[in-house]
């Protein structure tokens, strides 16, 4: 993925916030054609055409500055992924299992239209909604989600590296189902976090930590603040995922705002949210971003969703001297289904006109935070 590096002529202090259709950092709004070019951040770079007109004979001799290690790390985030069916609908017409039975390569199918994009980043994070188990004793009489353990390979083949397990469907099939899910993910080489598990990893020599929480229980805020503060002692980038909010609501709940801001105040570099199954706004708070709801992504538990709008949220962290120097934000509009009339569980990146509709919607949802 072509993402422009920040200018190295000096320390970049303006944060380029690109929503692929609008800029929130003081840059002029680009044309639709320019907006669809990912990574057009506002960096203050001198255009090459201008620089080419300057004769080297007219410039004073300046010693080359020492090279400083400035890695850039691109994180992609996806919303709710249910790679299975509801306990009462598996195999029925239009179900996730029925759709997989109709394609040649079922394990590659769900992420096949976005795998190339996700493979080009440094880390892709998703919320795994449901279980991967053969265990049959479901716990939730209304919505219990289950997929086969081998479905974990869908994530790996699709470019998903890491999943959150701290959500309201992680124990749909009890403790056994949850343990089976973790074993399936490990076998597929997909990491997980949440429910007491912390993911710590080195990316380009930078320590990145992911923490996950179910947003509702009492005491969550205190736990989040303590955990983030602890991880920030050694980690450069701490990302916090919350399963929070009200299903089907585009507006954020005050508890979401309180928790998200508390995580940022404690030192989190990015907050990601899911559970409402629809997009919610993005807030810039203390120079960091709170993505209140990423919506659905590959969502096998609903064959007829009313809202198919979604995004691939990307944030690129520019690191200098062991600290986050700046961040660049990218939004890639997605429809969660190739078929517009029924969910076929294969998200697709939208073309320019449809993408602009999603971006306008997201901008309106985010206006409250601007």
N, C-alpha and C positions, 0 to 999 in steps of 0.2 A: 504494500500500500504506500503510495507516494505521499509522504507527510513532510512538509517543509521544516527544516531545522531553524531554530531561532538565530538571529544575527549574532555573530561572534565579535562584532565591532565594539562591543561593550556589554555590560550586564543588562539583560532585558528585564525591565520592571513593569512593562505593560503586559497584562495577561490576555492572550488572544483567545477569545471565547467564540468558537465558530459553531453555529447551529446549522451548518451547511446551507442555510437560507438567510441567516441574519447574524450579525455580530453584536456582541454585548460588551465590547471593550473600548468603545469610542471610535472604532474604525467605521468608515462609510459602508453602508449596506451594499454588498456586491450585486452585480446583475445575476439573474438566475443561472446563466451559463457559468459564470465565475464561481457562484456559490456552490455548485455541485462538484467542484474540484476540492477534494478533501484536503484539509491542512492549510488553507489559506489564512494563516494567522497574521496579525498585525505586528510586525517585528521591527519596522523602521529600517529595513535593508535598503541600501542604495541600489536602484535598478541597474542591471548589468549594462544596458544601453548607455546610461549616463556615465558609468565608470569607464566604459570603453573609449569615451571621447577625451579622457584626460591623458596627456602625454606623461610618461614616466620621467622625462627630463625636467618637467616643471614641478615635480614633487620632491620634498626633502627626503633624504635617506633616513629611514626609521628602522631600528632593529626589530626583528620579529619577536613578538611577545612569547614568553614560555608557554608551551602547550599544556593546557589544563584538561584533565579528564572530565568530560561533560556528557555522560551517557543520557540518552532519552529512552524512557520506558513507556510503551503504549499498552494500556489496559482496556479490554473490551468487556462490557457487562450486558447480560441478557436477563430478561424477566423470568416469569414462571415457566418451567419446563416440566411437563407431566408426560413422561415417555411410557405410557401405559393407559389402561382403561379404568373406568369406574367399575366397582365389583359387580354391578348388575347389568353392565352393557358390553362386556368383552365379547367380541365376535359378531355383534349385531351389525346390520348394514350401517355404514357410515362410521363405525367405530375405528379406533386406532389399529386394532388387530386386523380388521377387515381391510383397511387401506394398505397395511404392510403386505398382506397376502396377495394384493393385486399388483405389486411392483416386483421388478427383477432382483433388486438389491436392497432388501428391507433395512438392513443395518446402516447403510449409507444414506438412505432416502431422506429422513427428516431434515437433516442439515445440509443437504446436497447443494442447495442454491446459495448458501452463505459460507460454506466451509473454506473457500479460498480466502475470503475476507478475514475470517477468524484465524486462519493459519498464519496470516501475515503480521499479527500483533505479537506482543511478548507474553501476554497472559489473558485468557478468556475466562470470565466468571459467570456462572448461572445459578439460579435457584432451582434445585431439584425438588419438585412438588410430588410427593408420593414415594412408593417403595419399589424395590426390584427384588422380588422374592417369589418362591413357589408356595409359601405359607398361605393357607386358605382361611384362617380365622380372622376375618376383618373386625375392626374395632369401631369404626364409624358407620352407623347404620344408614346414613344419608350419602356421604361422599367418601368412599375408601378407594384410593388409587393404587393400582398395582401393575407393574410390568415384569417381564421375564428378566432374570439376572443378566442374561446376555445382552439385553438392551443397553447396558452400560457402555458397550462398544459404540453405540450411536454417538455418544458424547465425544469419545476419543476421535472417531472418524470425522466428526463434525468440527473439530478444532477446539472443543471445550476442555480446558485444563483443570478446572476447579469448580466445585459446586457447594452451595450452602445447604446444610441439612437442618437448620434450626427453623422449622416452620410447623404449621398445624397439621400437616399430612405425613410427617416423618415416621409416625408410629401408627399409621392406619392399619397395619397388620401386626401390631404389638412389638414387643422387644425383639422377638425373633425376626420379624420383617425388617426392622431397623438394622439389626446386625447383618442380615443377609445383604441388605443394600450396601453397607460399607464394604463387605467382602467383595461384592460384585464390582464396585467402583475400583477397589484396589487391584483386582485382577485385570481390569481394563486400563490400568495406569491413569486413572482420573482421581485427583486428590479431592478432599472434602474438608469442611470446617463447620463450626457451629456445635451447639450442645456440649460445650466444654472442650471441643477440639479446636486448636489454633493452627492455621497454616502459616508457616514461616519458610521463606525461600529467598535465595539470592538470585537476582536478575541483573546481569551485567555488573556484578559486584555490588549491587545495592540491595539491602535487606528490605523485603516487602512482606507485610503481615496482613492476613485477613481474619477478621473476627465476625461471628454471626450471632444474632439474637432474635428471639421471638419478642416482638415489641410490647406486648400487653402486660405481662406479669408485674406485680409490685416488686420494687427493688431493682428493676432492670437498669434504670438510669445510674444508680450508684455503682452497679456492677460494670456497666459500660465505661464509666469515667475511670474507675480503678484499672480496668483491663487495658484501656488505651494508654493511660499514663505509664503503666508498666512496660508495655511494648515499645513506647516511644523512647525509652531509655537506650535502646539499641537499634531500633528500626528507623529507616528514613521515611518509608511510606507505610502508613497504617490505614487500611480500608475497612470500613465497618458496614456490614449488611444487616438490614432490619426487615423482618417480616411483620408488617404493621398496617395500619389504616383500615378502612371499611371497604369491603368488596363492592365493586360497581360504582364507587364514588370518585369523581374527578377532583373533588376538593380534598385538601389535606385536613387531617384531624389535629387539634392543638397538641395532642400527645406526640404526634409525629414530629412536629416542629420543635417541641421541647427536647425530645431525645436526640434528634439530628443535630441540633445546635450544641447540645451538651457534649456529643462525641467530637465535634469540631473544636470546641473550647478545650477539650482534654488533649487535643493533638492529632486527631484523625485528619488525613489528607483528603479523604473522599468518603461520602456516605451514599450507599445504594439502598433503594427500597423496593419491595414487592409485596404482593398479596391482594391489592385491589383488583387485579386482572384488567385494568385499564391504565392508560397513561395519566400521570399527574405531573405537576410542574417541577421545574428545576430552580433551586434557590442558590444564589451566590452569597455565602455568609463568611465573613472574616477571610475573604480571598479564596475560600474553598467551596466545593459544590455539594449540594444535597439533592440527589435525584430521588424524588419522593416515591415514584412508582414507575417501573420499567414496563409495566403491562405484561401480557402473555408473550410467549415465544413458541416453542414447539409444545402445544398443549393438547395432549390426547384425551383429556377428560371432558372436553366439550366440543362436539361436532358442529354446533350451531351457535357460535358466540355472536352476540349483537355487535361487538366492536372488534374489528380485526387489526386495528392500528397498533403498531409497535415500533420499537427502535432497537438498533445496536448502539449503545452508548459507548463512546470512546473518550478516554482522557490520556493525554500524553504528558508525562512528568519529565521536565528538563532538570537535570541534576548538576549542581556545581559545588565542589568542595564539600561533598557529603550532605548537602541540603537541597531541598526543592527550590530551584531558582524561579521557575515559572511553570505554568500548565497551559496546555492547549486542548480545547474541548471540541469534539466532533459528534454530530448526531447523524446517524444513517437511518432514514425512514424505511420501515419494513411493513409488509402485510403478513400476518401469520399463516397465510394459506395462499397457494398458487391459484386455487379456485376461489373466486369472489363470492360464490353463492353458498358454499359449504366448506367447512374446515377440512383440508386434506393433509394438515399437519406438516406442511413443508413451507416455512417462511421464505419470502422472496424480497429482495431489495427493490424498492419502488423506482420507477422512472421519474423524470423531472416533474411532470404535472401532478402526479399522485403524491410524490414526495413533498411538494410544496403545500398540499392540503394538510398533511400531517404536521409539517413544520409550523404552519400558521396556527393549528390547533394547540401545539405544544407551547408556542410563544404566548398565546392567550392564557394558557394555564400557568405560565411562568410569570406573567405580568405582575402578579401580586407581590413578587419578590424583587422587582426591579425598582 
